[in-house]
Amino acid sequence: MALFPETFTTRKRRPGASFNTSKLSDLNLLFSLLQLTDQICSINLNSAANFLFNRASCSAIRKTQLLGVVFEDLIRSFNANPNSVVFPPSLFLCLEEMYIVLHKIKTLIEDFSNGSKFNLLMQIETVADTFHRFTGELSTLLDVFPLRELTLNDDVRDLVLLIRKQCSESRPFIGTEQINLRCDVVSVLDRIKNEIVPDQANLSSIFEKLEIRDASSCRAEIENLEEEIHNRSEEQSKADLVALIGLVRFAKCVLFGASTPTPRSVSLRRSRSSEFAVPADYRCPISLELMQDPVVVATGQTYDRVSIKLWMDSGHNTCPKTGQTLSHTDLIPNRVLRNMIATWCREQKIPFEVETVTGKLNGGVSNKAALEATRMTVSFLVNKLKGNDNVPLSVEVTNGAVYELRVLAKTDSDSRACIAEAGAIPLLVRFLDVGMENPSLQVNAVTTILNLSILEANKTRIMDTDGALNGVAEVLLSGASWEAKANAAATVFSLSGVPAHRKRLGRKTGVISGLVSLARAGPEGARRDALAAILNLAADRETVARLVEGDAVSMAAEIMAAMPEEGVTILEAVVKRGGLVAVAAAYAGIKRLGAVLREGSERARESAAATLVTMCRKGGSEVVAELAAVPGVERVIWELMAVGSARGRRKAATLLRILRRWAAGLDGGESEGVSTTTMVTSSTTYLAP
């Protein structure tokens, strides 16, 4: 695998407001310079950064510290004789430029001190050259520094000359040990690319030198590498960073053992996110959760990547929010919103999870090393779950391995395919019924199956796995947490995206009853997952009958007050395909439909009108009479004809004609489209089908 220093370009950061020195007075500029030198000298380098750039960084910090002495002496001389001391204009022109250079040095040191250690190692020449270039800029400024025109004591004058000499004689330096370490990393990546499992002792040595010594520091390194990817625009640079992520993830499992995040970090995120009201613009319209990776679809709406991918992979080609057909399925990262969410999370002290990345970038640029690292990681984890009959796995080790598979399954289609092909699905099914014994293991298992189901080929694998549907149904009915139940519902939603699977899912009584119970009593996010699954199942006529038997109709009517769009949409789907039995079950909800017709959103009113038209046609005069008894219903229908959507206006016109035929003693079941009647009011002409 050919890696070059220029591949890993240093991160380009936008200059902050502090770069603007034009408005600073002479004295304020000196104070700002002194403060900046103090900030540079106080930066704490992490041990890996110190190991890689000890000589360059220490030299830059030492020179900065000496410059601070010069600035301090200039301030002291000015304060001693404020009225008589006059500095030459060329001094402040020089100091303004020096401020910018020092700020660049500060930014460089902060970047490599707080960023990825592996990325820093791979771009070691680039960083060393950048240090040298900044030192050269300081040397140029010190050459034009008006030393002779300033009244400085001899020690400070000698100090300026010393700094000038050191800067002019500076040369880029990289140690042999650092170069050898980078060669070791490149060699390991090449071996992985060639499907050769790296030597564990060699891996351990590399990670020890970079002081990555436990699973927690591996997670931090992966997060830093992912952050670097978001800051890059070059595809090759991104691809090489992805390979490093695969290496770190593999080493994390092999060297330090698979592990879950600490309970404290998990509870911190949950408590923080519930403690603070998340701004509406930061929530995904599908999941209603804080977006981790916002993306824009063809209609211009923004969704969380995981949620919209699940929606699309389940067979939908429309925008969930607008209902419009998507002209393409490209997902464009909304980096501005993502940065705003990350900033808000930092302010609220909420951990911000970044979507992980493996073998593909931006629509399919593969990275062989990353893909092979993923395969090796999956193989290691699956073999661990298979265990040894003589040495049973502890619950902690099992949970750690399942969690790692959950994280991998969240990344991309290659990872999902690798996990399924390695035979992980039957192993995961075994952990769906652990229930109260180990709630965390159950959540991790069902969430991994959910993430795997996003891949079309895996849907069939899951459906064909013995016990998988029964296990998901069991979690729906008696899962140990709302999170487990919600993810089980989302799994049903994903699997039901394939029309052939809907009948099999509908025949599982536990699936229907579990979804209905969750939609009735769960928290909002879990209820939406259950309702989405029910709506998918309602696309099959045979399953609709089972939904009616499972009390889904009365559930939809019950939730109509709190979630009108979802309740009415389900009722419309069930009544449309369910025949007279479904109409009879929905009879008690006519008054609620009338309320939605009056007060609901445009989409909800449209669905309510369509549902009522279907019920009146199939149910006859009794249904029409019940609708006519709703106070003010005719006026509400006229309003919908005036201001509703195109479909809403058509359905309202049909509904009004049905009511008038019933009032005239005619049948109430006229079929839509049989005749065309023009209804004229004082201001508007309506064409009713």
SULVEN-V598080 format. One record per helix or strand. SS is the DSSP state (h for helix, s for strand). FROM is the first residue (numbers start at 1). TO is the last residue. If there is no record, write none. Layout:
[[SS FROM TO] [SS FROM TO]]
This chain:
[[h 5 7] [h 17 19] [h 26 41] [h 47 80] [h 89 114] [h 117 122] [h 124 143] [h 154 168] [h 176 193] [h 200 209] [h 215 230] [h 235 256] [h 263 275] [h 280 282] [s 283 283] [s 290 290] [s 294 296] [s 302 304] [h 305 313] [s 318 318] [s 325 325] [s 332 333] [h 335 348] [s 360 361] [s 365 366] [h 368 386] [s 388 388] [s 391 391] [h 395 409] [h 413 421] [h 424 429] [h 435 437] [h 439 453] [h 456 464] [h 468 478] [h 482 495] [h 499 506] [h 509 521] [h 524 537] [h 541 549] [h 552 558] [h 564 599] [h 602 619] [h 621 628] [h 633 643] [h 646 663] [s 677 680] [s 685 688]]
